[in-house]
């Protein structure tokens, strides 16, 4: 099997090299014979785009550069058009999420045939390092909304670590432009009747000053997205 890792990137000059190096250093299960990194620069203005030029000669890396900042959802959808692997993982372009957790995420797919796996930051019960109370509360409200609307039992709807069998993700007809990608994909996966398997992951949050981009109003957009796709396709 082949793992495709989509990395939406916007203004991550200080982090992107470390992320790529961390991904390449991960020892994947023996069933994963190949991996590809799909770097989607979403109109960065801090020199990130120029830094990505050096990866264009790497046969395991695909680089797409957009001139305009469209948003994480659009960047992820662009990345999906390049996927050639059997399994797709979304990876943020910072180190809040640890690529060392890839084997844990892959195990349910490889061993049990799972179609969708989420890396949960909350399955162990405590608030993760670096996550503010306000952010934690917003995550709990999104979890509650998803579970009520779709009859799910998720502990972490908004996790960025989402892994899919490729055919599942490609069949969803995604429309998200920004951070509403997470609630949209969750809603559409659950409406298809797919079971989402959750596994515990490590997480170290960063502040706005350190580059965190999601805003308070994105939480309202996420709730609206969950509600909207309960009733429309």
Secondary structure, 3 states (H helix, E strand, C coil): CEEEEEEEECCCCCCHHHHHHHHHHCCCCCCCCEEEEEEEEECCCCCHHHHHHHHCCCCCEEEEEECCCCCHHHHHHHHHCCCCCCEEEECCCCCCECHHHHHHHHHHHHHHCCCEEEEECCCCCCCCECCCHHHHHHHHHHHHHHHHHHCCCCCCCCCCCEEEEHHHHHCCCCCCCCCCHHHHHHHHHHHCCCCEEEEECCEECCCCCCCCCCCCHHHHHHHHHHHHHHHCC
